[in-house]
Amino acid sequence: MNSDSDPFEQGQRAARQHIPAEANPYRDGSEEHALWAAGHEKVAGPPREANENEGG
């Protein structure tokens, strides 16, 4: 499980599986959280401001 233990690769895999960035399993503010988020963003692109366009 070498690649599975890398938070950056986990984030990339999550993005490919259409798992939202909010599902980051690491504690907010931790290095792992940042790595997971960076991997996710690399694949999925920057987070969208969905609330701005919804409703109203």
C-alpha positions in Angstrom: 0.0 0.0 0.0 2.8 2.4 -0.8 0.8 4.8 -3.0 -2.3 4.6 -0.8 -0.3 6.0 2.2 0.5 9.2 0.3 -2.1 11.9 1.0 -1.4 13.7 -2.3 -2.1 10.5 -4.3 -5.1 9.8 -2.2 -6.5 13.2 -3.1 -5.8 12.7 -6.8 -7.6 9.3 -6.6 -10.5 10.9 -4.8 -10.9 13.5 -7.5 -10.9 10.9 -10.2 -13.6 9.1 -8.4 -15.6 12.3 -8.2 -15.3 12.5 -4.4 -15.8 16.1 -3.2 -12.9 18.0 -1.6 -15.0 18.3 1.5 -14.5 14.6 2.0 -10.8 15.2 2.9 -10.2 12.6 5.7 -7.4 14.4 7.4 -7.6 16.9 10.2 -7.9 20.5 9.0 -4.7 22.4 9.3 -2.5 19.2 9.1 0.2 18.7 6.5 -1.7 15.6 5.3 -4.9 17.7 4.8 -3.0 20.2 2.7 -1.3 17.4 0.6 -4.6 15.6 0.1 -6.3 18.9 -1.0 -3.4 19.7 -3.4 -3.7 16.3 -5.0 -7.4 16.7 -5.3 -7.2 20.2 -6.8 -4.5 19.0 -9.3 -7.0 16.6 -10.8 -10.3 18.3 -10.2 -9.2 21.9 -10.6 -9.9 24.7 -8.1 -13.0 24.5 -6.0 -16.1 26.1 -7.5 -18.2 28.6 -5.7 -21.4 26.6 -6.2 -23.4 28.6 -3.7 -23.0 31.8 -5.7 -24.9 30.4 -8.7 -27.4 28.3 -6.9 -30.8 29.6 -5.6 -32.2 33.0 -5.8 
